[in-house]
Amino acid sequence: VLITGASRGLGLEFVRQYAADGWAVIATSRSGSPELHAMAADNQRVTLHSLDVADGASVSAFSDAVGIQPIDVLLNNAGLFGRVAFADGGVEHQAFGSTDFDNWANVMNTNVFGPMRMAEMFADRVALSEQKKVVTLSSMLGSMALNTIGGLYAYRSSKAAVNQVMKSMSIDLAKRGILAIGMHPGWAKTDMGGPAAEIDAAEAVAGVRRQIAALDAAKLGVLLAYDGNILPY
């Protein structure tokens, strides 16, 4: 499993759970963290790489470093809420009339272009594997049907866009035997989600992993939640 954004939050928990189950884990992040380095030191099946999914040159350098090897699950976890975290007033920072367009562009680059860069770069290696899965963490906040309160322009639009990216990818990559899907991990207690979130990171990750393990062609083309529910676009 190749995990982006692995230094903290859900990404770190994905590394912890997959490694505990005996998977070979390629854990990537922009700068690492003490917790991530400790995991790698304790488990030889966890390898660390520097990667910024918002930078095409970084993705290319990482690809060269990894080399040609089968990747069962490409897990696009790296994501950006915005310059101001949700828990630190990010809602007000993305309110109508307060738009920071540079911030919006950065969010789109990470949350939309990042998964696309990774998928295009690693699809051949996913196709070499047994499981052949590309999973991108999205959010129910990208759903137009569920948006009843407005706001969060940068984050909502990035997740709506990546939902469409994964919808198209589910069609295009199916021709190569690859299962591609966007998943909502729930509102989890992380630095991004804040302490008031509904579930903890371990529950969110365990749920997403169950859905990944059970993923088949019949489930493609939807926004799948960590608990197995299908969310409206």
C-alpha positions in Angstrom: 0.0 0.0 0.0 1.3 3.5 -1.0 -0.1 6.1 1.4 0.3 9.9 0.8 0.1 12.4 3.6 1.3 9.8 6.1 2.9 12.0 8.8 -0.2 12.7 10.9 -3.9 12.3 11.3 -5.6 9.6 9.2 -2.5 9.0 7.1 -0.5 8.1 10.2 -3.3 5.8 11.4 -3.4 4.1 8.0 0.3 3.4 8.3 -0.2 2.1 11.8 -3.1 -0.2 10.9 -1.7 -1.6 7.6 1.7 -2.2 9.1 0.1 -4.0 12.1 -1.6 -6.3 9.7 1.6 -7.2 7.9 1.3 -5.1 4.8 4.4 -3.6 3.2 3.7 0.2 3.5 5.2 2.9 1.4 4.5 6.0 3.6 5.0 9.4 2.1 4.8 13.0 3.4 6.3 16.4 2.8 8.5 16.5 5.9 7.7 13.4 8.1 7.0 13.5 11.8 8.5 11.9 14.9 5.6 9.5 15.1 6.0 8.3 11.5 9.8 7.9 11.9 9.2 5.9 15.1 6.8 3.5 13.2 9.4 3.0 10.5 12.1 2.3 13.0 9.9 -0.3 14.7 8.7 -2.0 11.6 11.0 -2.9 8.7 7.9 -3.2 6.4 7.4 0.5 6.6 9.5 2.6 4.2 9.5 6.4 4.3 9.8 8.8 1.3 9.6 12.5 0.9 6.7 13.5 -1.4 4.7 16.7 -2.1 1.7 15.7 -4.2 1.2 19.4 -5.1 4.5 19.4 -6.9 4.9 17.5 -10.2 8.7 17.4 -9.9 8.4 15.9 -6.4 6.0 13.2 -7.7 8.3 12.3 -10.5 11.4 12.1 -8.2 9.4 9.9 -5.8 8.4 7.6 -8.7 12.0 7.2 -9.7 13.0 6.4 -6.1 10.3 3.8 -5.7 11.0 2.1 -9.0 8.8 -0.4 -10.8 7.0 -2.6 -8.3 3.4 -3.8 -7.9 1.3 -1.6 -5.7 -2.0 -3.2 -4.5 -3.5 0.0 -3.1 -2.7 3.5 -4.0 -4.3 5.5 -1.2 -4.5 9.2 -1.9 -4.9 10.5 1.6 -2.9 13.8 1.4 -5.3 16.7 1.7 -5.5 20.3 2.6 -8.4 22.1 4.2 -6.9 25.5 3.6 -4.4 28.0 5.0 -6.4 28.1 8.2 -7.4 24.7 9.7 -11.1 23.9 10.3 -10.5 23.8 14.1 -8.8 27.2 14.0 -11.5 29.2 12.3 -11.2 27.8 8.8 -15.0 28.1 8.3 -14.8 31.9 8.6 -11.7 32.0 6.4 -13.7 30.4 3.6 -16.9 32.4 4.0 -18.4 34.4 1.2 -16.7 37.8 1.0 -13.5 36.5 2.6 -12.1 34.5 -0.4 -8.4 34.0 -0.6 -7.8 32.9 -4.1 -4.2 31.9 -3.6 -5.4 29.6 -0.8 -8.1 28.2 -3.0 -5.6 27.4 -5.8 -3.4 25.7 -3.2 -6.3 23.6 -2.0 -7.2 22.6 -5.5 -3.6 21.7 -6.4 -3.3 19.4 -3.4 -6.8 17.9 -3.2 -7.6 17.5 -7.0 -4.4 17.6 -9.0 -2.5 15.6 -6.4 -4.6 12.4 -6.7 -4.5 12.8 -10.4 -0.8 13.2 -10.5 -0.4 10.1 -8.4 -2.8 8.0 -10.3 -1.3 8.8 -13.7 2.2 8.2 -12.4 1.4 4.9 -10.6 -1.4 3.3 -12.6 1.0 0.9 -14.4 2.3 -0.3 -11.0 -1.2 -0.7 -9.6 -2.1 -2.8 -12.7 0.8 -5.1 -11.9 -0.6 -6.0 -8.5 -3.1 -8.5 -7.3 -5.7 -6.1 -5.8 -5.4 -3.2 -8.3 -7.1 -0.4 -6.3 -6.8 3.4 -6.4 -8.6 5.1 -3.5 -8.9 8.8 -2.9 -10.2 10.2 0.4 -12.9 12.7 -0.4 -15.6 14.2 1.9 -19.3 14.5 2.2 -18.7 18.3 2.2 -18.1 17.9 -1.6 -21.7 16.7 -2.0 -24.0 19.3 -3.6 -27.1 17.3 -2.5 -25.9 17.5 1.2 -24.9 21.1 1.2 -27.5 22.9 3.1 -25.5 25.6 4.9 -23.2 27.0 2.2 -19.7 28.3 2.8 -16.3 26.4 2.7 -15.9 27.4 -0.9 -12.3 26.2 -1.4 -12.6 22.9 0.4 -16.1 22.0 -0.8 -15.2 22.7 -4.4 -12.0 20.7 -4.2 -13.8 17.6 -2.9 -16.7 18.0 -5.5 -14.0 18.2 -8.2 -12.1 15.1 -7.0 -15.4 13.2 -6.8 -15.8 13.8 -10.5 -12.1 12.9 -11.1 -12.6 9.6 -9.3 -15.9 9.0 -11.2 -14.1 9.3 -14.5 -11.1 7.4 -13.3 -13.4 4.5 -12.2 -14.5 4.2 -15.9 -11.2 4.7 -17.6 -9.1 2.5 -15.3 -11.6 -0.3 -15.3 -10.4 -1.1 -18.8 -7.1 -2.0 -17.1 -8.7 -4.0 -14.3 -8.1 -1.3 -11.8 -10.8 -0.4 -9.2 -10.8 3.4 -8.6 -13.1 5.1 -6.1 -13.5 8.1 -3.8 -14.3 7.5 -0.2 -15.6 9.6 2.7 -13.8 8.7 5.9 -16.2 10.4 8.2 -15.7 13.5 10.3 -12.7 12.3 12.4 -10.8 13.7 15.3 -7.6 14.9 13.7 -5.8 18.2 13.3 -8.0 18.9 10.3 -11.3 17.7 11.8 -10.8 19.1 15.2 -11.7 17.8 18.6 -15.5 18.1 18.2 -15.5 15.5 15.3 -17.9 12.6 15.5 -15.4 9.6 15.4 -11.8 9.0 16.2 -9.1 8.4 13.6 -8.8 4.7 14.4 -12.5 4.1 13.7 -12.4 6.1 10.5 -9.4 4.3 9.2 -10.7 0.9 10.1 -13.9 1.6 8.3 -12.2 2.8 5.2 -9.9 -0.2 5.2 -13.0 -2.5 5.4 -14.5 -0.8 2.4 -11.2 -1.1 0.5 -10.9 -4.8 1.3 -14.4 -5.5 0.1 -14.2 -3.2 -3.0 -15.4 -4.7 -6.2 -16.5 -3.5 -9.6 -20.2 -3.3 -8.5 -19.3 -0.4 -6.1 -17.5 1.8 -8.6 -18.8 5.2 -9.6 -20.2 6.2 -6.2 -19.0 8.2 -3.2 -18.6 5.5 -0.6 -18.5 6.3 3.2 -16.4 4.5 5.7 -19.4 2.7 7.1 -20.5 1.4 3.7 -23.2 3.9 3.0 -23.4 5.5 -0.5 -23.5 9.3 -0.3 -25.2 11.5 -2.9 -23.0 13.6 -5.2 
